[in-house]
Amino acid sequence: MSDTLHLWMRHEARATERRAPLTPEDAGRLVAEGIRITVEESDQRVFPLADYAAVGCATAPTASWHEQAPDDAYVLGLKELPAGPDAPALRHRHIYFGHAYKGQSGARELLARFTAGGGALLDMEYLTDAAGRRVAAFGYWAGYVGAALAVLHHRGALTTPLRPTDRPALDALLASGATPDDPTTALVIGALGRSGRGALDALTAAGLDPTRWDLAETRDLDRAALLGHDLMVNTVLTTTPVPPFLTKADLDDPRRRLSLVSDVTCDVTSDCNVLPVYDATTTWTEPVRALRAGPERPLDLIAIDNLPSLLPVEAATAFSAELAPQLLRLAAPADDVWERALHTYRTAVRAQEDPLVR
């Protein structure tokens, strides 16, 4: 076992994932600090493998981490690991968005794979500072893309399947449909957070003046006001159950003007879901699903759980800039950010073994 910190950046199993948790530039800075980095080949990652090799990273075949990564390496990724009845036990420490601590579908099976293999999940969603604020997040770009897609669909300008682009091209689309007298009303819930700020910026780029709600407005929800908007973008992520913002009864409320919901958070299947009106996310191929059909009062849903991958360079660059300093601290003994993440994992495992544990 080596004393040198070893990060192994894996290929993403999801076919629509273009991002990387580390850009070549930031990977090079970590290598210069003495961290060993191995990067797997990937035919979909937005950054070429040669760019990582040029800054001193080792390379490895696609999806080779399970067989080839040393036991003491940290396996770094973003989205879900391959699953299924033959999925192997997990002996490594993995850093990625595991979505396994709030009772989501498949969470029990995933945690069981870690306990069986002796590994651990250091979930990126739970990398927080002493005040509980996340130290690295894609939130701004998730909100930006979620709101942009909502506007484009509302204007009949959303083309499918969705394809990755860049911000100038996306902004040009938003601006091309803007008119001074556009009557569209839009609501952003969670407007003061990262995702909320991204959503507001996209709506502004589209020529809209959105309504801004945050904690104060959701504590005493004005349901009639919510239903009175054309578009709603939800960016609220909660770790404890709260009263829902939208219920199935609201979908049939005769007062409803709301015709499109863009759920950036996508906390579907969790008890913490603030929009329990759907049970499956949408996709790049079919980004919009009808919650209520019909020509008179339709209601559509956009719920894509890797929105920032549609702006892969901008999103990865911003995220990597935040994550890289934390990865440098991973080599420090008992770093608070990583110790909290490990404690959260261990608490989730104990709760699975004993439901009375909190």
ZARO-538721 format. One line per 2 residues: number of its first residue (from 1); their letters; for each residue x, y, z of N, C-alpha, C. Coordinates in steps of 0.2 Angstrom, whole numbers, plus 5000, padded with zeros to 4 digits. Example, Ala and Ser with C-alpha at 12.3 -4.5 7.8 and 13.67 -1.06 7.14 Angstrom:
// ZARO-538721
1 = AS = 5066,4972,5039,5062,4978,5039,5066,4984,5039  5064,4989,5035,5068,4995,5036,5064,5000,5039
END
This chain:
// ZARO-538721
1 = MS = 5004,4994,5000,5000,5000,5000,5004,5006,5000  5003,5011,4996,5007,5017,4995,5005,5022,5000
3 = DT = 5009,5027,5002,5007,5033,5006,5005,5038,5001  5006,5038,4995,5004,5043,4990,4996,5042,4989
5 = LH = 4993,5048,4989,4985,5048,4988,4984,5046,4980  4980,5041,4979,4979,5039,4972,4971,5040,4971
7 = LW = 4970,5044,4966,4963,5045,4963,4963,5042,4956  4957,5038,4956,4956,5034,4950,4949,5037,4947
9 = MR = 4950,5041,4941,4944,5044,4939,4941,5039,4933  4935,5037,4935,4932,5031,4931,4928,5034,4925
11 = HE = 4927,5030,4920,4922,5032,4914,4915,5032,4917  4911,5036,4915,4904,5036,4917,4900,5031,4913
13 = AR = 4896,5027,4917,4892,5021,4914,4886,5024,4910  4883,5030,4913,4878,5033,4909,4879,5036,4903
15 = AT = 4876,5034,4897,4877,5036,4891,4877,5043,4889  4873,5047,4893,4872,5054,4892,4876,5058,4897
17 = ER = 4881,5055,4900,4885,5059,4904,4892,5061,4901  4892,5068,4900,4898,5071,4897,4903,5074,4901
19 = RA = 4901,5075,4907,4905,5079,4912,4911,5075,4915  4915,5078,4919,4920,5075,4922,4921,5078,4929
21 = PL = 4922,5075,4934,4923,5078,4941,4929,5082,4941  4934,5081,4937,4941,5085,4937,4942,5086,4930
23 = TP = 4944,5093,4928,4946,5095,4922,4953,5093,4921  4956,5093,4915,4963,5091,4914,4968,5096,4918
25 = ED = 4966,5103,4918,4970,5108,4921,4970,5107,4929  4964,5105,4932,4964,5104,4939,4968,5098,4941
27 = AG = 4967,5093,4937,4970,5086,4938,4978,5088,4938  4980,5092,4933,4987,5093,4933,4990,5097,4939
29 = RL = 4986,5101,4942,4988,5105,4948,4988,5100,4954  4984,5095,4954,4984,5090,4959,4990,5085,4958
31 = VA = 4992,5083,4952,4998,5079,4951,5004,5083,4953  5004,5090,4952,5010,5094,4954,5011,5094,4961
33 = EG = 5005,5093,4965,5005,5093,4972,5007,5086,4975  5008,5081,4970,5011,5075,4973,5005,5069,4973
35 = IR = 4999,5071,4970,4994,5066,4970,4994,5062,4964  4993,5056,4964,4993,5051,4959,4986,5051,4956
37 = IT = 4986,5052,4949,4979,5051,4946,4979,5047,4940  4974,5042,4940,4973,5038,4934,4967,5040,4931
39 = VE = 4966,5040,4925,4960,5042,4921,4958,5037,4916  4952,5034,4917,4950,5029,4912,4948,5032,4905
41 = ES = 4949,5028,4900,4947,5030,4893,4940,5031,4894  4937,5036,4890,4930,5037,4889,4928,5040,4882
43 = DQ = 4924,5037,4879,4922,5039,4872,4917,5045,4872  4915,5047,4879,4909,5052,4879,4911,5058,4883
45 = RV = 4917,5057,4887,4919,5063,4891,4921,5069,4887  4919,5075,4889,4920,5081,4885,4927,5083,4884
47 = FP = 4931,5080,4889,4939,5082,4889,4942,5076,4886  4947,5076,4881,4950,5071,4879,4955,5068,4884
49 = LA = 4956,5061,4883,4961,5058,4888,4968,5060,4887  4970,5062,4881,4976,5065,4879,4978,5071,4884
51 = DY = 4973,5075,4885,4974,5081,4889,4976,5079,4896  4973,5074,4899,4975,5072,4905,4982,5069,4906
53 = AA = 4983,5065,4900,4990,5062,4900,4995,5067,4900  4994,5073,4896,4999,5078,4895,5000,5082,4902
55 = VG = 4996,5081,4907,4998,5085,4913,5000,5080,4918  5002,5073,4916,5005,5069,4921,5000,5063,4924
57 = CA = 4994,5063,4921,4990,5057,4924,4991,5051,4920  4991,5045,4924,4991,5039,4921,4984,5037,4917
59 = TA = 4984,5033,4913,4978,5031,4909,4976,5024,4910  4970,5022,4909,4968,5015,4910,4962,5014,4906
61 = PT = 4961,5007,4904,4955,5006,4900,4948,5008,4903  4943,5008,4899,4937,5010,4901,4934,5005,4906
63 = AS = 4931,5007,4911,4928,5003,4916,4932,4998,4919  4939,4999,4920,4943,4994,4923,4945,4995,4930
65 = WH = 4941,5000,4934,4943,5002,4941,4942,4996,4945  4937,4992,4944,4935,4986,4949,4941,4981,4949
67 = EQ = 4944,4980,4943,4949,4975,4943,4956,4977,4944  4957,4984,4941,4964,4986,4941,4966,4991,4946
69 = AP = 4961,4995,4949,4962,5000,4954,4965,4997,4960  4971,4999,4963,4973,4997,4969,4968,4998,4975
71 = DD = 4968,4993,4980,4963,4994,4985,4963,5000,4989  4968,5004,4989,4969,5010,4993,4967,5016,4988
73 = AY = 4965,5015,4982,4964,5021,4978,4957,5023,4979  4955,5029,4978,4949,5032,4979,4946,5032,4971
75 = VL = 4940,5029,4970,4937,5029,4964,4933,5035,4963  4934,5040,4958,4931,5046,4958,4926,5046,4951
77 = GL = 4920,5048,4952,4915,5048,4947,4910,5053,4948  4905,5053,4945,4899,5058,4946,4892,5054,4947
79 = KE = 4890,5050,4942,4884,5047,4942,4884,5040,4944  4879,5036,4944,4878,5030,4947,4883,5024,4944
81 = LP = 4884,5019,4948,4888,5014,4946,4884,5009,4942  4887,5005,4938,4883,4999,4935,4880,4995,4941
83 = AG = 4874,4993,4940,4870,4989,4945,4867,4983,4942  4864,4979,4946,4861,4973,4943,4862,4967,4948
85 = PD = 4859,4961,4947,4860,4956,4951,4867,4953,4951  4871,4954,4946,4878,4952,4946,4883,4957,4948
87 = AP = 4881,4963,4950,4885,4969,4951,4890,4967,4957  4896,4968,4957,4901,4965,4962,4901,4969,4968
89 = AL = 4903,4966,4974,4904,4970,4980,4909,4976,4979  4909,4981,4983,4913,4987,4982,4918,4987,4987
91 = RH = 4924,4986,4985,4930,4986,4990,4933,4993,4991  4932,4997,4986,4936,5004,4986,4932,5009,4989
93 = RH = 4935,5015,4991,4931,5021,4993,4930,5025,4987  4923,5026,4986,4920,5029,4980,4918,5036,4982
95 = IY = 4920,5041,4977,4918,5048,4978,4913,5049,4972  4907,5050,4973,4902,5052,4968,4895,5053,4971
97 = FG = 4890,5055,4967,4884,5056,4969,4880,5049,4970  4880,5047,4976,4877,5040,4976,4869,5040,4977
99 = HA = 4866,5045,4979,4859,5045,4980,4856,5039,4984  4859,5038,4990,4858,5032,4994,4856,5033,5001
101 = YK = 4855,5040,5003,4854,5041,5010,4847,5043,5012  4843,5044,5007,4836,5046,5009,4831,5041,5006
103 = GQ = 4833,5035,5006,4828,5030,5004,4826,5029,4997  4830,5032,4993,4829,5031,4986,4829,5024,4983
105 = SG = 4826,5023,4977,4826,5016,4974,4833,5014,4973  4834,5008,4975,4841,5005,4974,4846,5007,4980
107 = AR = 4844,5011,4984,4849,5013,4989,4851,5007,4994  4846,5003,4996,4848,4998,5000,4853,4993,4997
109 = EL = 4852,4991,4991,4856,4987,4987,4863,4990,4986  4863,4996,4985,4870,4999,4984,4874,4999,4991
111 = LA = 4871,5001,4996,4874,5001,5003,4877,4994,5005  4872,4989,5003,4874,4982,5004,4881,4980,5000
113 = RF = 4881,4983,4994,4887,4981,4990,4894,4984,4994  4893,4990,4997,4899,4993,5000,4900,4989,5007
115 = TA = 4895,4987,5010,4897,4984,5017,4900,4977,5015  4897,4974,5010,4900,4967,5008,4907,4967,5005
117 = GG = 4909,4973,5002,4916,4973,5000,4921,4976,5004  4918,4980,5009,4923,4983,5014,4924,4990,5012
119 = GA = 4921,4993,5006,4923,5000,5004,4919,5005,5008  4918,5011,5005,4914,5016,5008,4912,5021,5002
121 = LL = 4906,5024,5004,4904,5030,4999,4905,5036,5002  4909,5040,4999,4910,5047,5001,4906,5052,4996
123 = DM = 4899,5053,4998,4894,5055,4993,4896,5063,4992  4896,5065,4986,4898,5072,4984,4892,5077,4987
125 = EY = 4886,5074,4987,4881,5078,4990,4882,5080,4997  4886,5076,5001,4887,5077,5008,4894,5079,5010
127 = LT = 4897,5082,5005,4904,5086,5006,4902,5093,5008  4902,5094,5015,4900,5100,5018,4905,5104,5022
129 = DA = 4904,5110,5023,4908,5114,5028,4905,5113,5035  4908,5117,5040,4906,5116,5047,4899,5119,5047
131 = AG = 4897,5123,5043,4890,5126,5043,4885,5122,5039  4887,5117,5036,4882,5112,5032,4882,5114,5025
133 = RR = 4886,5119,5023,4885,5121,5016,4889,5116,5011  4887,5115,5006,4891,5110,5001,4897,5114,4998
135 = VA = 4902,5110,4998,4908,5113,4996,4910,5113,4988  4906,5108,4985,4906,5108,4978,4900,5105,4975
137 = AF = 4897,5109,4970,4890,5107,4968,4889,5109,4961  4885,5106,4957,4883,5108,4950,4877,5112,4950
139 = GY = 4875,5114,4956,4868,5117,4956,4867,5123,4952  4871,5128,4951,4870,5133,4947,4868,5131,4939
141 = WA = 4872,5127,4937,4871,5125,4930,4865,5120,4929  4863,5116,4934,4857,5112,4934,4851,5117,4934
143 = GY = 4851,5122,4938,4846,5127,4938,4845,5131,4931  4851,5132,4928,4851,5136,4922,4848,5132,4917
145 = VG = 4850,5126,4916,4848,5122,4910,4841,5120,4912  4839,5118,4918,4832,5116,4919,4827,5122,4917
147 = AA = 4829,5128,4919,4824,5134,4917,4824,5135,4910  4830,5134,4907,4831,5135,4899,4827,5130,4895
149 = LA = 4827,5124,4897,4823,5119,4894,4815,5121,4895  4813,5123,4901,4806,5125,4902,4804,5130,4897
151 = VL = 4808,5135,4896,4806,5141,4892,4806,5138,4885  4811,5135,4883,4811,5132,4876,4805,5128,4874
153 = HH = 4803,5123,4879,4797,5119,4878,4791,5123,4878  4790,5128,4882,4784,5132,4882,4784,5136,4876
155 = RG = 4789,5138,4873,4789,5142,4866,4788,5137,4860  4788,5131,4861,4788,5126,4856,4795,5126,4852
157 = AL = 4800,5127,4855,4807,5128,4852,4812,5122,4855  4809,5118,4859,4814,5112,4861,4814,5107,4856
159 = TT = 4820,5105,4854,4821,5100,4849,4824,5094,4853  4822,5088,4851,4824,5082,4854,4827,5077,4849
161 = PL = 4831,5072,4851,4834,5072,4858,4838,5077,4859  4839,5079,4866,4843,5084,4868,4850,5082,4867
163 = RP = 4854,5087,4865,4861,5086,4864,4865,5092,4868  4871,5090,4870,4876,5094,4874,4877,5101,4869
165 = TD = 4878,5106,4872,4879,5112,4869,4884,5117,4873  4884,5123,4872,4888,5128,4876,4883,5134,4878
167 = RP = 4885,5138,4883,4881,5143,4885,4879,5148,4880  4884,5150,4876,4883,5155,4871,4877,5153,4866
169 = AL = 4878,5146,4864,4873,5144,4859,4866,5143,4863  4866,5141,4869,4859,5141,4873,4856,5148,4874
171 = DA = 4861,5152,4876,4858,5159,4877,4855,5162,4870  4858,5161,4865,4856,5163,4859,4849,5160,4857
173 = LL = 4848,5154,4859,4841,5151,4858,4836,5155,4862  4838,5156,4869,4833,5159,4873,4832,5166,4871
175 = AS = 4837,5170,4869,4836,5177,4867,4832,5177,4860  4832,5172,4856,4829,5172,4849,4821,5172,4850
177 = GA = 4819,5169,4855,4812,5169,4856,4809,5174,4861  4813,5179,4864,4811,5184,4868,4807,5189,4865
179 = TP = 4802,5192,4868,4798,5197,4865,4796,5202,4871  4796,5209,4869,4795,5214,4875,4788,5212,4878
181 = DD = 4783,5210,4875,4777,5209,4878,4775,5202,4880  4780,5198,4881,4779,5191,4882,4775,5190,4889
183 = PT = 4769,5187,4889,4765,5187,4895,4766,5181,4900  4771,5177,4898,4773,5171,4902,4775,5173,4909
185 = TA = 4772,5169,4914,4774,5170,4921,4778,5164,4923  4783,5165,4926,4788,5160,4929,4789,5161,4936
187 = LV = 4789,5155,4940,4791,5155,4947,4797,5150,4948  4801,5153,4952,4807,5149,4954,4807,5148,4962
189 = IG = 4806,5142,4964,4806,5140,4971,4813,5138,4973  4816,5141,4978,4823,5140,4980,4827,5145,4977
191 = AL = 4824,5151,4976,4828,5156,4972,4834,5159,4975  4835,5158,4981,4842,5161,4984,4847,5156,4984
193 = GR = 4846,5149,4982,4851,5144,4982,4855,5144,4975  4860,5140,4975,4864,5140,4969,4860,5138,4963
195 = SG = 4856,5133,4963,4851,5131,4958,4846,5136,4956  4844,5139,4961,4839,5145,4960,4842,5151,4956
197 = RG = 4848,5152,4958,4851,5158,4955,4853,5156,4947  4854,5150,4946,4855,5148,4939,4849,5149,4935
199 = AL = 4843,5146,4938,4837,5147,4935,4835,5154,4934  4836,5158,4938,4834,5165,4938,4838,5168,4932
201 = DA = 4844,5167,4931,4848,5169,4926,4846,5167,4919  4844,5161,4919,4842,5158,4912,4835,5161,4910
203 = LT = 4831,5162,4915,4824,5165,4914,4825,5173,4912  4830,5176,4915,4831,5183,4913,4834,5183,4906
205 = AA = 4839,5179,4904,4841,5178,4897,4836,5177,4892  4831,5174,4894,4825,5173,4890,4820,5179,4890
207 = GL = 4822,5184,4893,4817,5190,4893,4812,5190,4898  4812,5185,4903,4806,5185,4908,4809,5188,4914
209 = DP = 4804,5190,4918,4805,5193,4925,4802,5188,4930  4805,5183,4932,4802,5177,4936,4800,5180,4944
211 = TR = 4795,5176,4946,4794,5177,4953,4799,5173,4957  4801,5175,4963,4806,5172,4967,4804,5170,4974
213 = WD = 4804,5164,4975,4802,5161,4981,4807,5157,4985  4808,5158,4991,4813,5154,4995,4810,5152,5002
215 = LA = 4814,5151,5007,4811,5148,5013,4805,5152,5016  4805,5158,5016,4799,5162,5019,4793,5160,5015
217 = ET = 4793,5160,5008,4787,5159,5005,4785,5151,5005  4789,5147,5006,4787,5140,5006,4785,5137,5013
219 = RD = 4787,5141,5018,4784,5140,5025,4777,5140,5025  4774,5145,5022,4767,5146,5022,4765,5147,5014
221 = LD = 4765,5141,5011,4764,5141,5004,4757,5144,5001  4758,5148,4997,4752,5151,4994,4750,5147,4987
223 = RA = 4746,5142,4988,4745,5137,4983,4742,5140,4977  4737,5144,4978,4734,5148,4972,4739,5152,4968
225 = AL = 4743,5155,4972,4748,5159,4968,4753,5155,4964  4755,5149,4967,4759,5144,4963,4756,5142,4957
227 = LG = 4749,5140,4958,4746,5137,4952,4744,5143,4947  4745,5149,4949,4743,5154,4944,4749,5156,4940
229 = HD = 4755,5153,4940,4760,5154,4935,4760,5149,4930  4763,5151,4924,4763,5147,4918,4769,5142,4919
231 = LM = 4774,5144,4922,4780,5139,4922,4782,5139,4930  4784,5133,4932,4787,5133,4939,4794,5129,4938
233 = VN = 4799,5132,4941,4805,5128,4942,4807,5127,4949  4807,5120,4951,4809,5119,4958,4816,5117,4958
235 = TV = 4820,5121,4963,4827,5120,4964,4828,5118,4971  4823,5116,4975,4824,5115,4982,4826,5108,4984
237 = LT = 4831,5107,4987,4834,5100,4989,4833,5100,4997  4829,5096,5000,4829,5095,5007,4831,5088,5009
239 = TT = 4834,5088,5015,4836,5081,5018,4831,5078,5023  4826,5082,5024,4820,5080,5029,4814,5081,5025
241 = PV = 4809,5076,5026,4802,5077,5023,4799,5084,5025  4796,5087,5020,4792,5093,5021,4786,5093,5018
243 = PP = 4781,5097,5019,4774,5097,5015,4776,5098,5008  4773,5094,5004,4774,5095,4996,4772,5102,4994
245 = FL = 4776,5104,4989,4774,5110,4985,4768,5109,4980  4768,5103,4978,4763,5102,4973,4760,5095,4974
247 = TK = 4754,5094,4974,4751,5087,4975,4747,5085,4969  4745,5079,4969,4741,5076,4963,4734,5080,4963
249 = AD = 4731,5082,4969,4725,5085,4969,4726,5092,4965  4732,5095,4966,4733,5102,4963,4732,5101,4955
251 = LD = 4734,5095,4953,4734,5095,4945,4727,5096,4942  4722,5094,4946,4715,5095,4944,4712,5101,4947
253 = DP = 4715,5105,4950,4712,5111,4953,4710,5115,4947  4704,5117,4947,4701,5121,4941,4704,5128,4941
255 = RR = 4708,5130,4946,4711,5137,4946,4718,5136,4943  4720,5130,4941,4727,5129,4939,4728,5133,4932
257 = RL = 4733,5137,4932,4736,5140,4925,4742,5136,4924  4745,5134,4929,4752,5131,4928,4752,5125,4922
259 = SL = 4756,5126,4917,4756,5121,4912,4763,5118,4911  4768,5119,4915,4774,5116,4915,4778,5116,4921
261 = VS = 4780,5111,4923,4785,5110,4929,4791,5107,4927  4797,5111,4929,4804,5109,4928,4806,5107,4935
263 = DV = 4807,5101,4936,4810,5099,4943,4817,5098,4942  4821,5103,4944,4829,5102,4944,4831,5097,4949
265 = TC = 4828,5097,4955,4830,5093,4961,4830,5085,4959  4824,5083,4956,4823,5076,4954,4824,5072,4960
267 = DV = 4821,5073,4966,4822,5069,4972,4816,5063,4972  4815,5061,4966,4809,5056,4965,4811,5050,4968
269 = TS = 4806,5046,4971,4806,5040,4975,4809,5041,4982  4810,5047,4984,4813,5049,4991,4807,5052,4995
271 = DC = 4807,5050,5001,4802,5053,5006,4803,5061,5006  4808,5063,5004,4810,5070,5004,4808,5074,4998
273 = NV = 4804,5071,4993,4802,5074,4987,4797,5079,4988  4798,5085,4986,4793,5090,4987,4788,5091,4981
275 = LP = 4789,5087,4976,4784,5086,4971,4782,5079,4969  4778,5076,4974,4776,5069,4973,4771,5068,4968
277 = VY = 4772,5071,4962,4766,5070,4957,4769,5066,4951  4775,5063,4952,4777,5059,4947,4782,5054,4950
279 = DA = 4783,5048,4946,4787,5043,4949,4793,5041,4945  4795,5044,4940,4801,5043,4936,4803,5049,4933
281 = TT = 4810,5050,4932,4813,5055,4929,4812,5055,4921  4813,5061,4918,4812,5061,4910,4820,5060,4908
283 = TW = 4820,5060,4901,4827,5058,4898,4829,5063,4893  4835,5062,4890,4837,5066,4885,4833,5065,4878
285 = TE = 4831,5059,4877,4827,5057,4872,4820,5059,4872  4817,5058,4878,4810,5061,4879,4810,5065,4886
287 = PV = 4812,5071,4885,4813,5076,4890,4807,5078,4894  4801,5078,4890,4795,5080,4893,4790,5075,4893
289 = RA = 4786,5075,4899,4781,5070,4900,4775,5074,4902  4769,5071,4900,4762,5075,4901,4760,5072,4908
291 = LR = 4759,5076,4913,4756,5075,4919,4748,5075,4918  4746,5080,4914,4739,5080,4912,4739,5082,4905
293 = AG = 4735,5078,4901,4735,5079,4894,4728,5082,4892  4728,5084,4886,4722,5088,4884,4723,5095,4881
295 = PE = 4719,5097,4877,4721,5104,4874,4719,5109,4878  4715,5109,4883,4712,5114,4887,4717,5116,4893
297 = RP = 4719,5111,4897,4723,5113,4903,4728,5107,4904  4733,5107,4899,4738,5102,4899,4743,5104,4905
299 = LD = 4747,5099,4907,4752,5101,4912,4758,5096,4910  4764,5098,4909,4770,5094,4907,4775,5095,4912
301 = LI = 4779,5090,4912,4785,5089,4917,4791,5088,4913  4796,5092,4916,4803,5090,4914,4807,5089,4920
303 = AI = 4810,5083,4920,4813,5081,4927,4819,5076,4924  4825,5080,4922,4831,5076,4920,4836,5077,4926
305 = DN = 4839,5071,4928,4843,5071,4933,4851,5072,4932  4852,5074,4926,4859,5076,4924,4859,5082,4920
307 = LP = 4855,5087,4922,4855,5093,4917,4861,5096,4916  4866,5097,4921,4872,5100,4919,4876,5097,4913
309 = SL = 4875,5091,4912,4879,5087,4907,4877,5090,4900  4872,5094,4899,4870,5097,4893,4874,5103,4892
311 = LP = 4877,5106,4897,4883,5111,4896,4889,5108,4900  4892,5103,4897,4897,5099,4900,4903,5103,4902
313 = VE = 4906,5107,4897,4912,5111,4899,4911,5116,4904  4906,5120,4904,4905,5125,4909,4903,5122,4916
315 = AA = 4899,5117,4916,4897,5114,4922,4903,5110,4925  4907,5106,4921,4913,5103,4924,4918,5107,4926
317 = TA = 4919,5113,4923,4925,5117,4924,4923,5121,4931  4917,5123,4932,4915,5126,4938,4915,5121,4944
319 = FS = 4913,5115,4943,4913,5110,4948,4920,5108,4950  4924,5107,4945,4931,5104,4946,4935,5110,4950
321 = AE = 4934,5116,4949,4937,5121,4953,4935,5121,4960  4929,5119,4962,4927,5118,4969,4930,5112,4972
323 = LA = 4930,5106,4968,4931,5100,4971,4939,5099,4972  4943,5101,4967,4950,5100,4967,4953,5102,4974
325 = PQ = 4952,5108,4977,4955,5109,4983,4953,5104,4989  4947,5102,4988,4944,5097,4993,4948,5090,4992
327 = LL = 4949,5088,4986,4953,5082,4985,4960,5083,4987  4963,5089,4987,4970,5090,4990,4970,5089,4997
329 = RL = 4964,5091,5001,4964,5090,5008,4962,5082,5010  4960,5078,5005,4959,5071,5006,4965,5068,5009
331 = AA = 4971,5070,5007,4977,5067,5010,4979,5069,5017  4975,5074,5019,4977,5077,5026,4973,5072,5031
333 = PA = 4976,5071,5037,4973,5066,5042,4967,5070,5045  4962,5066,5045,4955,5068,5049,4953,5075,5046
335 = DD = 4953,5076,5040,4950,5082,5037,4942,5082,5038  4940,5088,5041,4933,5089,5043,4928,5087,5037
337 = VW = 4929,5090,5031,4924,5088,5026,4924,5081,5024  4929,5078,5024,4929,5070,5022,4927,5066,5028
339 = ER = 4929,5068,5034,4926,5065,5040,4919,5065,5041  4916,5071,5039,4909,5071,5040,4905,5067,5034
341 = AL = 4908,5067,5028,4906,5062,5023,4906,5055,5025  4911,5053,5028,4912,5046,5030,4907,5045,5036
343 = HT = 4906,5049,5040,4902,5048,5046,4895,5048,5043  4893,5052,5038,4886,5051,5035,4885,5044,5032
345 = YR = 4890,5042,5029,4890,5035,5026,4889,5030,5031  4893,5030,5036,4892,5025,5042,4886,5025,5045
347 = TA = 4883,5031,5046,4876,5032,5049,4871,5029,5045  4872,5030,5038,4867,5027,5034,4867,5019,5034
349 = VR = 4873,5016,5034,4874,5009,5035,4871,5006,5041  4872,5010,5047,4869,5008,5053,4862,5008,5053
351 = AQ = 4859,5013,5050,4852,5014,5050,4849,5008,5046  4852,5006,5040,4850,5001,5036,4850,4994,5040
353 = ED = 4855,4993,5044,4855,4987,5048,4851,4988,5054  4849,4994,5057,4845,4995,5063,4841,5001,5062
355 = PL = 4835,5000,5060,4830,5006,5058,4829,5011,5063  4831,5009,5070,4830,5014,5075,4836,5018,5076
357 = VR = 4841,5017,5072,4847,5022,5072,4846,5028,5068  4847,5034,5071,4846,5040,5067,4853,5044,5067
END
